[in-house]
């Protein structure tokens, strides 16, 4: 396998991982939307924990997607020059 084929293969792998992470993000977003669409009684003893739970889920979804992008970009940056 020549250098350009290896580079293309590695970029395609990074692309697949990014698309998978995007799919996970969309799924998490839909679940968060379902959680947040229900009425929260602000006077109940669970109101604060429900809001915190929704915020934590949102933060995790964004962080997971961002981490995947950053990891793949870093790996590509490190690996592509070494391939040539």
PyMOL Python script that loads the backbone (N, CA, C, O; Angstrom):
from pymol import cmd

cmd.read_pdbstr("""\
ATOM      1  N   UNK A   1       0.855  -1.171   0.000  1.00  0.00           N
ATOM      2  CA  UNK A   1       0.000   0.000   0.000  1.00  0.00           C
ATOM      3  C   UNK A   1       0.905   1.239   0.000  1.00  0.00           C
ATOM      4  O   UNK A   1       1.794   1.364   0.842  1.00  0.00           O
ATOM      5  N   UNK A   2       0.674   2.140  -0.937  1.00  0.00           N
ATOM      6  CA  UNK A   2       1.522   3.327  -0.995  1.00  0.00           C
ATOM      7  C   UNK A   2       1.053   4.390   0.007  1.00  0.00           C
ATOM      8  O   UNK A   2       0.031   4.233   0.674  1.00  0.00           O
ATOM      9  N   UNK A   3       1.815   5.448   0.088  1.00  0.00           N
ATOM     10  CA  UNK A   3       1.584   6.492   1.095  1.00  0.00           C
ATOM     11  C   UNK A   3       0.216   7.135   0.943  1.00  0.00           C
ATOM     12  O   UNK A   3      -0.493   7.312   1.934  1.00  0.00           O
ATOM     13  N   UNK A   4      -0.165   7.486  -0.264  1.00  0.00           N
ATOM     14  CA  UNK A   4      -1.453   8.158  -0.462  1.00  0.00           C
ATOM     15  C   UNK A   4      -2.617   7.243  -0.086  1.00  0.00           C
ATOM     16  O   UNK A   4      -3.613   7.714   0.463  1.00  0.00           O
ATOM     17  N   UNK A   5      -2.511   5.958  -0.369  1.00  0.00           N
ATOM     18  CA  UNK A   5      -3.572   5.015   0.008  1.00  0.00           C
ATOM     19  C   UNK A   5      -3.690   4.923   1.529  1.00  0.00           C
ATOM     20  O   UNK A   5      -4.796   4.888   2.067  1.00  0.00           O
ATOM     21  N   UNK A   6      -2.555   4.885   2.215  1.00  0.00           N
ATOM     22  CA  UNK A   6      -2.591   4.831   3.679  1.00  0.00           C
ATOM     23  C   UNK A   6      -3.177   6.103   4.261  1.00  0.00           C
ATOM     24  O   UNK A   6      -3.933   6.052   5.231  1.00  0.00           O
ATOM     25  N   UNK A   7      -2.836   7.245   3.677  1.00  0.00           N
ATOM     26  CA  UNK A   7      -3.383   8.514   4.145  1.00  0.00           C
ATOM     27  C   UNK A   7      -4.897   8.546   3.956  1.00  0.00           C
ATOM     28  O   UNK A   7      -5.640   8.941   4.855  1.00  0.00           O
ATOM     29  N   UNK A   8      -5.337   8.130   2.785  1.00  0.00           N
ATOM     30  CA  UNK A   8      -6.770   8.120   2.498  1.00  0.00           C
ATOM     31  C   UNK A   8      -7.495   7.168   3.439  1.00  0.00           C
ATOM     32  O   UNK A   8      -8.566   7.491   3.952  1.00  0.00           O
ATOM     33  N   UNK A   9      -6.918   6.010   3.663  1.00  0.00           N
ATOM     34  CA  UNK A   9      -7.529   5.027   4.567  1.00  0.00           C
ATOM     35  C   UNK A   9      -7.664   5.599   5.977  1.00  0.00           C
ATOM     36  O   UNK A   9      -8.696   5.419   6.624  1.00  0.00           O
ATOM     37  N   UNK A  10      -6.635   6.281   6.450  1.00  0.00           N
ATOM     38  CA  UNK A  10      -6.668   6.852   7.803  1.00  0.00           C
ATOM     39  C   UNK A  10      -7.685   7.983   7.900  1.00  0.00           C
ATOM     40  O   UNK A  10      -8.378   8.104   8.910  1.00  0.00           O
ATOM     41  N   UNK A  11      -7.783   8.807   6.872  1.00  0.00           N
ATOM     42  CA  UNK A  11      -8.775   9.894   6.857  1.00  0.00           C
ATOM     43  C   UNK A  11     -10.185   9.305   6.829  1.00  0.00           C
ATOM     44  O   UNK A  11     -11.076   9.799   7.520  1.00  0.00           O
ATOM     45  N   UNK A  12     -10.389   8.265   6.044  1.00  0.00           N
ATOM     46  CA  UNK A  12     -11.699   7.610   6.001  1.00  0.00           C
ATOM     47  C   UNK A  12     -12.064   7.019   7.359  1.00  0.00           C
ATOM     48  O   UNK A  12     -13.222   7.083   7.774  1.00  0.00           O
ATOM     49  N   UNK A  13     -11.086   6.445   8.051  1.00  0.00           N
ATOM     50  CA  UNK A  13     -11.329   5.900   9.389  1.00  0.00           C
ATOM     51  C   UNK A  13     -11.736   7.017  10.356  1.00  0.00           C
ATOM     52  O   UNK A  13     -12.668   6.851  11.143  1.00  0.00           O
ATOM     53  N   UNK A  14     -11.045   8.134  10.296  1.00  0.00           N
ATOM     54  CA  UNK A  14     -11.383   9.275  11.147  1.00  0.00           C
ATOM     55  C   UNK A  14     -12.790   9.777  10.819  1.00  0.00           C
ATOM     56  O   UNK A  14     -13.553  10.135  11.716  1.00  0.00           O
ATOM     57  N   UNK A  15     -13.119   9.798   9.550  1.00  0.00           N
ATOM     58  CA  UNK A  15     -14.445  10.231   9.118  1.00  0.00           C
ATOM     59  C   UNK A  15     -15.531   9.308   9.676  1.00  0.00           C
ATOM     60  O   UNK A  15     -16.563   9.778  10.155  1.00  0.00           O
ATOM     61  N   UNK A  16     -15.298   8.008   9.615  1.00  0.00           N
ATOM     62  CA  UNK A  16     -16.273   7.043  10.148  1.00  0.00           C
ATOM     63  C   UNK A  16     -16.474   7.235  11.647  1.00  0.00           C
ATOM     64  O   UNK A  16     -17.601   7.190  12.140  1.00  0.00           O
ATOM     65  N   UNK A  17     -15.379   7.448  12.364  1.00  0.00           N
ATOM     66  CA  UNK A  17     -15.492   7.656  13.808  1.00  0.00           C
ATOM     67  C   UNK A  17     -16.248   8.944  14.114  1.00  0.00           C
ATOM     68  O   UNK A  17     -17.052   8.991  15.046  1.00  0.00           O
ATOM     69  N   UNK A  18     -15.992   9.977  13.338  1.00  0.00           N
ATOM     70  CA  UNK A  18     -16.698  11.249  13.541  1.00  0.00           C
ATOM     71  C   UNK A  18     -18.187  11.088  13.250  1.00  0.00           C
ATOM     72  O   UNK A  18     -19.023  11.593  13.999  1.00  0.00           O
ATOM     73  N   UNK A  19     -18.521  10.390  12.172  1.00  0.00           N
ATOM     74  CA  UNK A  19     -19.934  10.170  11.839  1.00  0.00           C
ATOM     75  C   UNK A  19     -20.631   9.344  12.919  1.00  0.00           C
ATOM     76  O   UNK A  19     -21.791   9.599  13.243  1.00  0.00           O
ATOM     77  N   UNK A  20     -19.940   8.370  13.469  1.00  0.00           N
ATOM     78  CA  UNK A  20     -20.505   7.567  14.551  1.00  0.00           C
ATOM     79  C   UNK A  20     -20.756   8.436  15.781  1.00  0.00           C
ATOM     80  O   UNK A  20     -21.799   8.327  16.426  1.00  0.00           O
ATOM     81  N   UNK A  21     -19.804   9.289  16.096  1.00  0.00           N
ATOM     82  CA  UNK A  21     -19.962  10.196  17.241  1.00  0.00           C
ATOM     83  C   UNK A  21     -21.116  11.161  17.002  1.00  0.00           C
ATOM     84  O   UNK A  21     -21.858  11.483  17.930  1.00  0.00           O
ATOM     85  N   UNK A  22     -21.272  11.620  15.772  1.00  0.00           N
ATOM     86  CA  UNK A  22     -22.394  12.504  15.448  1.00  0.00           C
ATOM     87  C   UNK A  22     -23.726  11.780  15.627  1.00  0.00           C
ATOM     88  O   UNK A  22     -24.693  12.360  16.121  1.00  0.00           O
ATOM     89  N   UNK A  23     -23.770  10.516  15.224  1.00  0.00           N
ATOM     90  CA  UNK A  23     -24.985   9.733  15.415  1.00  0.00           C
ATOM     91  C   UNK A  23     -25.318   9.562  16.885  1.00  0.00           C
ATOM     92  O   UNK A  23     -26.482   9.646  17.276  1.00  0.00           O
ATOM     93  N   UNK A  24     -24.307   9.323  17.697  1.00  0.00           N
ATOM     94  CA  UNK A  24     -24.514   9.207  19.143  1.00  0.00           C
ATOM     95  C   UNK A  24     -24.993  10.533  19.720  1.00  0.00           C
ATOM     96  O   UNK A  24     -25.838  10.560  20.615  1.00  0.00           O
ATOM     97  N   UNK A  25     -24.450  11.627  19.205  1.00  0.00           N
ATOM     98  CA  UNK A  25     -24.859  12.951  19.662  1.00  0.00           C
ATOM     99  C   UNK A  25     -26.324  13.213  19.328  1.00  0.00           C
ATOM    100  O   UNK A  25     -27.065  13.737  20.159  1.00  0.00           O
ATOM    101  N   UNK A  26     -26.742  12.853  18.126  1.00  0.00           N
ATOM    102  CA  UNK A  26     -28.132  13.052  17.717  1.00  0.00           C
ATOM    103  C   UNK A  26     -29.057  12.233  18.604  1.00  0.00           C
ATOM    104  O   UNK A  26     -30.094  12.729  19.044  1.00  0.00           O
ATOM    105  N   UNK A  27     -28.695  11.000  18.867  1.00  0.00           N
ATOM    106  CA  UNK A  27     -29.502  10.149  19.747  1.00  0.00           C
ATOM    107  C   UNK A  27     -29.589  10.750  21.145  1.00  0.00           C
ATOM    108  O   UNK A  27     -30.672  10.828  21.726  1.00  0.00           O
ATOM    109  N   UNK A  28     -28.451  11.174  21.682  1.00  0.00           N
ATOM    110  CA  UNK A  28     -28.445  11.794  23.014  1.00  0.00           C
ATOM    111  C   UNK A  28     -29.293  13.059  23.014  1.00  0.00           C
ATOM    112  O   UNK A  28     -29.999  13.327  23.986  1.00  0.00           O
ATOM    113  N   UNK A  29     -29.236  13.831  21.949  1.00  0.00           N
ATOM    114  CA  UNK A  29     -30.031  15.059  21.845  1.00  0.00           C
ATOM    115  C   UNK A  29     -31.526  14.748  21.859  1.00  0.00           C
ATOM    116  O   UNK A  29     -32.314  15.452  22.490  1.00  0.00           O
ATOM    117  N   UNK A  30     -31.897  13.694  21.162  1.00  0.00           N
ATOM    118  CA  UNK A  30     -33.306  13.306  21.144  1.00  0.00           C
ATOM    119  C   UNK A  30     -33.773  12.863  22.526  1.00  0.00           C
ATOM    120  O   UNK A  30     -34.881  13.198  22.946  1.00  0.00           O
ATOM    121  N   UNK A  31     -32.933  12.112  23.234  1.00  0.00           N
ATOM    122  CA  UNK A  31     -33.295  11.686  24.588  1.00  0.00           C
ATOM    123  C   UNK A  31     -33.378  12.880  25.539  1.00  0.00           C
ATOM    124  O   UNK A  31     -34.260  12.935  26.396  1.00  0.00           O
ATOM    125  N   UNK A  32     -32.473  13.818  25.387  1.00  0.00           N
ATOM    126  CA  UNK A  32     -32.499  15.031  26.212  1.00  0.00           C
ATOM    127  C   UNK A  32     -33.764  15.839  25.909  1.00  0.00           C
ATOM    128  O   UNK A  32     -34.398  16.383  26.813  1.00  0.00           O
ATOM    129  N   UNK A  33     -34.112  15.905  24.647  1.00  0.00           N
ATOM    130  CA  UNK A  33     -35.325  16.622  24.250  1.00  0.00           C
ATOM    131  C   UNK A  33     -36.565  16.000  24.891  1.00  0.00           C
ATOM    132  O   UNK A  33     -37.458  16.712  25.350  1.00  0.00           O
ATOM    133  N   UNK A  34     -36.612  14.681  24.917  1.00  0.00           N
ATOM    134  CA  UNK A  34     -37.744  13.992  25.549  1.00  0.00           C
ATOM    135  C   UNK A  34     -37.789  14.310  27.039  1.00  0.00           C
ATOM    136  O   UNK A  34     -38.849  14.616  27.585  1.00  0.00           O
ATOM    137  N   UNK A  35     -36.620  14.236  27.699  1.00  0.00           N
ATOM    138  CA  UNK A  35     -36.567  14.541  29.133  1.00  0.00           C
ATOM    139  C   UNK A  35     -36.996  15.976  29.415  1.00  0.00           C
ATOM    140  O   UNK A  35     -37.732  16.239  30.366  1.00  0.00           O
ATOM    141  N   UNK A  36     -36.537  16.883  28.592  1.00  0.00           N
ATOM    142  CA  UNK A  36     -36.789  18.294  28.872  1.00  0.00           C
ATOM    143  C   UNK A  36     -38.168  18.758  28.414  1.00  0.00           C
ATOM    144  O   UNK A  36     -38.605  19.843  28.796  1.00  0.00           O
ATOM    145  N   UNK A  37     -38.853  17.967  27.613  1.00  0.00           N
ATOM    146  CA  UNK A  37     -40.173  18.380  27.143  1.00  0.00           C
ATOM    147  C   UNK A  37     -41.274  18.118  28.166  1.00  0.00           C
ATOM    148  O   UNK A  37     -42.366  18.679  28.069  1.00  0.00           O
ATOM    149  N   UNK A  38     -40.986  17.273  29.137  1.00  0.00           N
ATOM    150  CA  UNK A  38     -42.000  17.024  30.163  1.00  0.00           C
ATOM    151  C   UNK A  38     -42.007  18.170  31.174  1.00  0.00           C
ATOM    152  O   UNK A  38     -40.990  18.824  31.402  1.00  0.00           O
ATOM    153  N   UNK A  39     -43.145  18.390  31.758  1.00  0.00           N
ATOM    154  CA  UNK A  39     -43.306  19.475  32.717  1.00  0.00           C
ATOM    155  C   UNK A  39     -42.556  19.149  34.006  1.00  0.00           C
ATOM    156  O   UNK A  39     -42.615  18.030  34.515  1.00  0.00           O
ATOM    157  N   UNK A  40     -41.860  20.142  34.510  1.00  0.00           N
ATOM    158  CA  UNK A  40     -41.152  19.993  35.774  1.00  0.00           C
ATOM    159  C   UNK A  40     -41.827  20.898  36.797  1.00  0.00           C
ATOM    160  O   UNK A  40     -41.851  22.119  36.646  1.00  0.00           O
ATOM    161  N   UNK A  41     -42.365  20.287  37.825  1.00  0.00           N
ATOM    162  CA  UNK A  41     -43.000  21.047  38.902  1.00  0.00           C
ATOM    163  C   UNK A  41     -41.899  21.668  39.752  1.00  0.00           C
ATOM    164  O   UNK A  41     -41.177  20.962  40.456  1.00  0.00           O
ATOM    165  N   UNK A  42     -41.775  22.979  39.683  1.00  0.00           N
ATOM    166  CA  UNK A  42     -40.669  23.645  40.377  1.00  0.00           C
ATOM    167  C   UNK A  42     -40.780  23.556  41.900  1.00  0.00           C
ATOM    168  O   UNK A  42     -39.817  23.843  42.611  1.00  0.00           O
ATOM    169  N   UNK A  43     -41.928  23.166  42.391  1.00  0.00           N
ATOM    170  CA  UNK A  43     -42.097  23.048  43.840  1.00  0.00           C
ATOM    171  C   UNK A  43     -41.888  21.619  44.348  1.00  0.00           C
ATOM    172  O   UNK A  43     -41.980  21.361  45.548  1.00  0.00           O
ATOM    173  N   UNK A  44     -41.605  20.692  43.422  1.00  0.00           N
ATOM    174  CA  UNK A  44     -41.385  19.319  43.870  1.00  0.00           C
ATOM    175  C   UNK A  44     -39.958  19.169  44.378  1.00  0.00           C
ATOM    176  O   UNK A  44     -39.081  19.974  44.064  1.00  0.00           O
ATOM    177  N   UNK A  45     -39.745  18.133  45.161  1.00  0.00           N
ATOM    178  CA  UNK A  45     -38.408  17.903  45.706  1.00  0.00           C
ATOM    179  C   UNK A  45     -37.451  17.337  44.661  1.00  0.00           C
ATOM    180  O   UNK A  45     -36.247  17.266  44.909  1.00  0.00           O
ATOM    181  N   UNK A  46     -37.961  16.933  43.501  1.00  0.00           N
ATOM    182  CA  UNK A  46     -37.112  16.379  42.428  1.00  0.00           C
ATOM    183  C   UNK A  46     -36.793  17.377  41.330  1.00  0.00           C
ATOM    184  O   UNK A  46     -36.037  17.056  40.413  1.00  0.00           O
ATOM    185  N   UNK A  47     -37.346  18.577  41.399  1.00  0.00           N
ATOM    186  CA  UNK A  47     -37.177  19.553  40.310  1.00  0.00           C
ATOM    187  C   UNK A  47     -35.706  19.857  40.049  1.00  0.00           C
ATOM    188  O   UNK A  47     -35.253  19.805  38.905  1.00  0.00           O
ATOM    189  N   UNK A  48     -34.976  20.167  41.083  1.00  0.00           N
ATOM    190  CA  UNK A  48     -33.559  20.522  40.911  1.00  0.00           C
ATOM    191  C   UNK A  48     -32.760  19.350  40.337  1.00  0.00           C
ATOM    192  O   UNK A  48     -31.926  19.536  39.451  1.00  0.00           O
ATOM    193  N   UNK A  49     -33.017  18.160  40.839  1.00  0.00           N
ATOM    194  CA  UNK A  49     -32.255  17.010  40.336  1.00  0.00           C
ATOM    195  C   UNK A  49     -32.593  16.705  38.888  1.00  0.00           C
ATOM    196  O   UNK A  49     -31.722  16.248  38.147  1.00  0.00           O
ATOM    197  N   UNK A  50     -33.817  16.938  38.462  1.00  0.00           N
ATOM    198  CA  UNK A  50     -34.176  16.716  37.058  1.00  0.00           C
ATOM    199  C   UNK A  50     -33.470  17.715  36.147  1.00  0.00           C
ATOM    200  O   UNK A  50     -32.977  17.355  35.078  1.00  0.00           O
ATOM    201  N   UNK A  51     -33.428  18.969  36.580  1.00  0.00           N
ATOM    202  CA  UNK A  51     -32.743  19.992  35.781  1.00  0.00           C
ATOM    203  C   UNK A  51     -31.246  19.692  35.719  1.00  0.00           C
ATOM    204  O   UNK A  51     -30.630  19.805  34.659  1.00  0.00           O
ATOM    205  N   UNK A  52     -30.670  19.315  36.844  1.00  0.00           N
ATOM    206  CA  UNK A  52     -29.244  18.967  36.881  1.00  0.00           C
ATOM    207  C   UNK A  52     -28.976  17.756  35.997  1.00  0.00           C
ATOM    208  O   UNK A  52     -27.957  17.712  35.309  1.00  0.00           O
ATOM    209  N   UNK A  53     -29.855  16.794  36.004  1.00  0.00           N
ATOM    210  CA  UNK A  53     -29.713  15.595  35.170  1.00  0.00           C
ATOM    211  C   UNK A  53     -29.739  15.954  33.681  1.00  0.00           C
ATOM    212  O   UNK A  53     -28.931  15.445  32.904  1.00  0.00           O
ATOM    213  N   UNK A  54     -30.650  16.814  33.295  1.00  0.00           N
ATOM    214  CA  UNK A  54     -30.743  17.243  31.897  1.00  0.00           C
ATOM    215  C   UNK A  54     -29.480  18.009  31.502  1.00  0.00           C
ATOM    216  O   UNK A  54     -28.928  17.794  30.423  1.00  0.00           O
ATOM    217  N   UNK A  55     -29.033  18.890  32.369  1.00  0.00           N
ATOM    218  CA  UNK A  55     -27.808  19.655  32.084  1.00  0.00           C
ATOM    219  C   UNK A  55     -26.591  18.733  31.980  1.00  0.00           C
ATOM    220  O   UNK A  55     -25.745  18.923  31.107  1.00  0.00           O
ATOM    221  N   UNK A  56     -26.499  17.745  32.856  1.00  0.00           N
ATOM    222  CA  UNK A  56     -25.371  16.804  32.825  1.00  0.00           C
ATOM    223  C   UNK A  56     -25.400  15.971  31.542  1.00  0.00           C
ATOM    224  O   UNK A  56     -24.358  15.741  30.929  1.00  0.00           O
ATOM    225  N   UNK A  57     -26.572  15.526  31.141  1.00  0.00           N
ATOM    226  CA  UNK A  57     -26.695  14.764  29.892  1.00  0.00           C
ATOM    227  C   UNK A  57     -26.278  15.617  28.695  1.00  0.00           C
ATOM    228  O   UNK A  57     -25.603  15.136  27.785  1.00  0.00           O
ATOM    229  N   UNK A  58     -26.683  16.870  28.705  1.00  0.00           N
ATOM    230  CA  UNK A  58     -26.322  17.787  27.617  1.00  0.00           C
ATOM    231  C   UNK A  58     -24.819  17.993  27.566  1.00  0.00           C
ATOM    232  O   UNK A  58     -24.206  17.926  26.501  1.00  0.00           O
ATOM    233  N   UNK A  59     -24.240  18.240  28.711  1.00  0.00           N
ATOM    234  CA  UNK A  59     -22.791  18.455  28.795  1.00  0.00           C
ATOM    235  C   UNK A  59     -22.037  17.226  28.304  1.00  0.00           C
ATOM    236  O   UNK A  59     -21.058  17.349  27.567  1.00  0.00           O
ATOM    237  N   UNK A  60     -22.488  16.044  28.708  1.00  0.00           N
ATOM    238  CA  UNK A  60     -21.820  14.803  28.307  1.00  0.00           C
ATOM    239  C   UNK A  60     -21.916  14.586  26.804  1.00  0.00           C
ATOM    240  O   UNK A  60     -20.939  14.188  26.170  1.00  0.00           O
ATOM    241  N   UNK A  61     -23.087  14.845  26.229  1.00  0.00           N
ATOM    242  CA  UNK A  61     -23.261  14.663  24.783  1.00  0.00           C
ATOM    243  C   UNK A  61     -22.311  15.566  24.001  1.00  0.00           C
ATOM    244  O   UNK A  61     -21.673  15.126  23.044  1.00  0.00           O
ATOM    245  N   UNK A  62     -22.221  16.819  24.409  1.00  0.00           N
ATOM    246  CA  UNK A  62     -21.340  17.762  23.725  1.00  0.00           C
ATOM    247  C   UNK A  62     -19.876  17.371  23.933  1.00  0.00           C
ATOM    248  O   UNK A  62     -19.083  17.395  22.992  1.00  0.00           O
ATOM    249  N   UNK A  63     -19.530  17.016  25.156  1.00  0.00           N
ATOM    250  CA  UNK A  63     -18.146  16.648  25.462  1.00  0.00           C
ATOM    251  C   UNK A  63     -17.711  15.397  24.688  1.00  0.00           C
ATOM    252  O   UNK A  63     -16.591  15.337  24.180  1.00  0.00           O
ATOM    253  N   UNK A  64     -18.588  14.414  24.603  1.00  0.00           N
ATOM    254  CA  UNK A  64     -18.255  13.190  23.857  1.00  0.00           C
ATOM    255  C   UNK A  64     -17.988  13.494  22.385  1.00  0.00           C
ATOM    256  O   UNK A  64     -17.029  12.986  21.804  1.00  0.00           O
ATOM    257  N   UNK A  65     -18.841  14.325  21.784  1.00  0.00           N
ATOM    258  CA  UNK A  65     -18.655  14.685  20.382  1.00  0.00           C
ATOM    259  C   UNK A  65     -17.367  15.482  20.194  1.00  0.00           C
ATOM    260  O   UNK A  65     -16.579  15.200  19.291  1.00  0.00           O
ATOM    261  N   UNK A  66     -17.164  16.467  21.042  1.00  0.00           N
ATOM    262  CA  UNK A  66     -15.965  17.302  20.965  1.00  0.00           C
ATOM    263  C   UNK A  66     -14.701  16.461  21.148  1.00  0.00           C
ATOM    264  O   UNK A  66     -13.723  16.640  20.423  1.00  0.00           O
ATOM    265  N   UNK A  67     -14.726  15.549  22.114  1.00  0.00           N
ATOM    266  CA  UNK A  67     -13.567  14.702  22.377  1.00  0.00           C
ATOM    267  C   UNK A  67     -13.226  13.831  21.173  1.00  0.00           C
ATOM    268  O   UNK A  67     -12.055  13.664  20.831  1.00  0.00           O
ATOM    269  N   UNK A  68     -14.239  13.286  20.540  1.00  0.00           N
ATOM    270  CA  UNK A  68     -13.999  12.471  19.351  1.00  0.00           C
ATOM    271  C   UNK A  68     -13.363  13.305  18.244  1.00  0.00           C
ATOM    272  O   UNK A  68     -12.379  12.888  17.633  1.00  0.00           O
ATOM    273  N   UNK A  69     -13.928  14.487  17.989  1.00  0.00           N
ATOM    274  CA  UNK A  69     -13.352  15.364  16.956  1.00  0.00           C
ATOM    275  C   UNK A  69     -11.901  15.714  17.280  1.00  0.00           C
ATOM    276  O   UNK A  69     -11.026  15.618  16.420  1.00  0.00           O
ATOM    277  N   UNK A  70     -11.657  16.114  18.508  1.00  0.00           N
ATOM    278  CA  UNK A  70     -10.314  16.527  18.903  1.00  0.00           C
ATOM    279  C   UNK A  70      -9.323  15.363  18.818  1.00  0.00           C
ATOM    280  O   UNK A  70      -8.201  15.526  18.337  1.00  0.00           O
ATOM    281  N   UNK A  71      -9.741  14.207  19.283  1.00  0.00           N
ATOM    282  CA  UNK A  71      -8.874  13.031  19.256  1.00  0.00           C
ATOM    283  C   UNK A  71      -8.515  12.660  17.825  1.00  0.00           C
ATOM    284  O   UNK A  71      -7.346  12.425  17.517  1.00  0.00           O
ATOM    285  N   UNK A  72      -9.508  12.605  16.953  1.00  0.00           N
ATOM    286  CA  UNK A  72      -9.242  12.240  15.566  1.00  0.00           C
ATOM    287  C   UNK A  72      -8.370  13.286  14.872  1.00  0.00           C
ATOM    288  O   UNK A  72      -7.470  12.933  14.110  1.00  0.00           O
ATOM    289  N   UNK A  73      -8.629  14.553  15.126  1.00  0.00           N
ATOM    290  CA  UNK A  73      -7.804  15.603  14.519  1.00  0.00           C
ATOM    291  C   UNK A  73      -6.358  15.490  14.997  1.00  0.00           C
ATOM    292  O   UNK A  73      -5.423  15.625  14.206  1.00  0.00           O
ATOM    293  N   UNK A  74      -6.181  15.243  16.285  1.00  0.00           N
ATOM    294  CA  UNK A  74      -4.834  15.113  16.849  1.00  0.00           C
ATOM    295  C   UNK A  74      -4.120  13.887  16.248  1.00  0.00           C
ATOM    296  O   UNK A  74      -2.955  13.965  15.859  1.00  0.00           O
ATOM    297  N   UNK A  75      -4.833  12.768  16.180  1.00  0.00           N
ATOM    298  CA  UNK A  75      -4.227  11.568  15.621  1.00  0.00           C
ATOM    299  C   UNK A  75      -3.859  11.741  14.152  1.00  0.00           C
ATOM    300  O   UNK A  75      -2.792  11.309  13.717  1.00  0.00           O
ATOM    301  N   UNK A  76      -4.746  12.373  13.393  1.00  0.00           N
ATOM    302  CA  UNK A  76      -4.432  12.630  11.997  1.00  0.00           C
ATOM    303  C   UNK A  76      -3.225  13.544  11.870  1.00  0.00           C
ATOM    304  O   UNK A  76      -2.353  13.327  11.028  1.00  0.00           O
ATOM    305  N   UNK A  77      -3.184  14.555  12.703  1.00  0.00           N
ATOM    306  CA  UNK A  77      -2.060  15.494  12.681  1.00  0.00           C
ATOM    307  C   UNK A  77      -0.744  14.784  12.992  1.00  0.00           C
ATOM    308  O   UNK A  77       0.296  15.104  12.416  1.00  0.00           O
ATOM    309  N   UNK A  78      -0.799  13.828  13.898  1.00  0.00           N
ATOM    310  CA  UNK A  78       0.417  13.094  14.276  1.00  0.00           C
ATOM    311  C   UNK A  78       0.782  12.010  13.246  1.00  0.00           C
ATOM    312  O   UNK A  78       1.959  11.801  12.953  1.00  0.00           O
ATOM    313  N   UNK A  79      -0.222  11.334  12.707  1.00  0.00           N
ATOM    314  CA  UNK A  79       0.033  10.180  11.857  1.00  0.00           C
ATOM    315  C   UNK A  79       0.301  10.527  10.393  1.00  0.00           C
ATOM    316  O   UNK A  79       1.170   9.914   9.771  1.00  0.00           O
ATOM    317  N   UNK A  80      -0.396  11.458   9.851  1.00  0.00           N
ATOM    318  CA  UNK A  80      -0.265  11.757   8.421  1.00  0.00           C
ATOM    319  C   UNK A  80       1.163  12.165   8.055  1.00  0.00           C
ATOM    320  O   UNK A  80       1.694  11.637   7.078  1.00  0.00           O
ATOM    321  N   UNK A  81       1.818  13.081   8.791  1.00  0.00           N
ATOM    322  CA  UNK A  81       3.200  13.393   8.415  1.00  0.00           C
ATOM    323  C   UNK A  81       4.140  12.186   8.526  1.00  0.00           C
ATOM    324  O   UNK A  81       5.095  12.071   7.758  1.00  0.00           O
ATOM    325  N   UNK A  82       3.873  11.298   9.470  1.00  0.00           N
ATOM    326  CA  UNK A  82       4.757  10.145   9.646  1.00  0.00           C
ATOM    327  C   UNK A  82       4.556   9.092   8.559  1.00  0.00           C
ATOM    328  O   UNK A  82       5.427   8.247   8.354  1.00  0.00           O
ATOM    329  N   UNK A  83       3.439   9.130   7.872  1.00  0.00           N
ATOM    330  CA  UNK A  83       3.179   8.174   6.806  1.00  0.00           C
ATOM    331  C   UNK A  83       4.096   8.469   5.614  1.00  0.00           C
ATOM    332  O   UNK A  83       4.562   7.553   4.937  1.00  0.00           O
ATOM    333  N   UNK A  84       4.349   9.758   5.369  1.00  0.00           N
ATOM    334  CA  UNK A  84       5.129  10.129   4.169  1.00  0.00           C
ATOM    335  C   UNK A  84       6.599   9.963   4.337  1.00  0.00           C
ATOM    336  O   UNK A  84       7.361  10.238   3.410  1.00  0.00           O
TER     337      UNK A  84
END
""", "prot")
cmd.dss("prot")
cmd.show_as("cartoon", "prot")
cmd.util.cbc("prot")
cmd.orient("prot")
